[in-house]
Amino acid sequence: MNQLEKTYSIAGMTCGGCVNSLTRVLASVPGIEAVSVEVGKAVVRLDASLATSDTVKDAVARAGFEVTKETEA
């Protein structure tokens, strides 16, 4: 298993409901091992053999938000 931890800046989040929504969506994605979300930011640990940064970005978009920046955590 090849684990990566990345931090994503997220646009469009304004409240705790946004945090809960994004947390649920990210936690349901295969390959995402752990997630910590706060308004405007998500830290994700993923299994690189099952999920990629594009997988995370797609999940963020499905939740109604946009990734504006990605960095290695």
C-alpha positions as a Markdown table, in Angstrom:
| # | Residue | x | y | z |
|---|---|---|---|---|
| 1 | Met | 0.0 | 0.0 | 0.0 |
| 2 | Asn | 1.4 | 3.4 | -1.0 |
| 3 | Gln | -0.1 | 6.1 | 1.2 |
| 4 | Leu | 0.0 | 9.7 | 0.4 |
| 5 | Glu | -1.2 | 12.6 | 2.5 |
| 6 | Lys | -2.3 | 15.8 | 0.7 |
| 7 | Thr | -3.9 | 19.1 | 1.7 |
| 8 | Tyr | -6.5 | 20.6 | -0.5 |
| 9 | Ser | -7.8 | 24.2 | -0.4 |
| 10 | Ile | -11.5 | 24.1 | -1.1 |
| 11 | Ala | -13.6 | 26.9 | -2.5 |
| 12 | Gly | -17.4 | 27.3 | -1.7 |
| 13 | Met | -17.4 | 26.0 | 1.9 |
| 14 | Thr | -19.1 | 28.4 | 4.3 |
| 15 | Cys | -20.4 | 26.4 | 7.3 |
| 16 | Gly | -20.3 | 23.3 | 9.4 |
| 17 | Gly | -22.9 | 21.7 | 7.1 |
| 18 | Cys | -20.4 | 22.1 | 4.3 |
| 19 | Val | -17.8 | 20.4 | 6.4 |
| 20 | Asn | -20.1 | 17.5 | 7.3 |
| 21 | Ser | -21.2 | 17.1 | 3.7 |
| 22 | Leu | -17.7 | 17.0 | 2.3 |
| 23 | Thr | -16.5 | 14.7 | 5.0 |
| 24 | Arg | -19.2 | 12.2 | 4.2 |
| 25 | Val | -18.5 | 12.2 | 0.5 |
| 26 | Leu | -14.7 | 11.9 | 0.9 |
| 27 | Ala | -15.0 | 9.1 | 3.5 |
| 28 | Ser | -17.1 | 7.1 | 1.1 |
| 29 | Val | -14.5 | 7.0 | -1.7 |
| 30 | Pro | -12.6 | 3.8 | -2.0 |
| 31 | Gly | -8.9 | 4.4 | -1.4 |
| 32 | Ile | -9.3 | 7.3 | 0.9 |
| 33 | Glu | -8.0 | 6.1 | 4.3 |
| 34 | Ala | -8.6 | 9.2 | 6.4 |
| 35 | Val | -10.0 | 12.6 | 6.0 |
| 36 | Ser | -10.0 | 15.8 | 8.1 |
| 37 | Val | -12.1 | 18.7 | 6.9 |
| 38 | Glu | -12.6 | 22.2 | 8.1 |
| 39 | Val | -14.1 | 25.2 | 6.3 |
| 40 | Gly | -11.9 | 25.8 | 3.2 |
| 41 | Lys | -9.5 | 22.9 | 3.7 |
| 42 | Ala | -9.3 | 19.1 | 3.6 |
| 43 | Val | -6.4 | 16.9 | 4.6 |
| 44 | Val | -6.7 | 13.5 | 3.0 |
| 45 | Arg | -4.6 | 10.3 | 3.4 |
| 46 | Leu | -5.1 | 8.0 | 0.5 |
| 47 | Asp | -3.9 | 4.7 | -0.8 |
| 48 | Ala | -2.3 | 5.7 | -4.1 |
| 49 | Ser | -2.9 | 2.2 | -5.6 |
| 50 | Leu | -6.7 | 2.8 | -5.2 |
| 51 | Ala | -7.2 | 6.6 | -5.4 |
| 52 | Thr | -5.5 | 9.6 | -7.0 |
| 53 | Ser | -5.7 | 13.3 | -6.6 |
| 54 | Asp | -8.2 | 13.4 | -9.5 |
| 55 | Thr | -10.3 | 11.0 | -7.5 |
| 56 | Val | -10.3 | 13.4 | -4.6 |
| 57 | Lys | -11.0 | 16.4 | -6.8 |
| 58 | Asp | -14.0 | 14.6 | -8.5 |
| 59 | Ala | -15.4 | 13.8 | -5.1 |
| 60 | Val | -15.1 | 17.4 | -4.0 |
| 61 | Ala | -16.9 | 18.5 | -7.1 |
| 62 | Arg | -19.7 | 16.0 | -6.5 |
| 63 | Ala | -20.1 | 17.5 | -3.1 |
| 64 | Gly | -20.6 | 20.9 | -4.7 |
| 65 | Phe | -17.2 | 22.5 | -4.0 |
| 66 | Glu | -14.0 | 23.2 | -5.9 |
| 67 | Val | -10.3 | 22.3 | -5.2 |
| 68 | Thr | -8.3 | 25.5 | -5.7 |
| 69 | Lys | -4.9 | 24.3 | -4.5 |
| 70 | Glu | -3.2 | 21.0 | -3.7 |
| 71 | Thr | -0.1 | 20.4 | -1.6 |
| 72 | Glu | 1.8 | 17.5 | -0.1 |
| 73 | Ala | 0.9 | 17.4 | 3.6 |
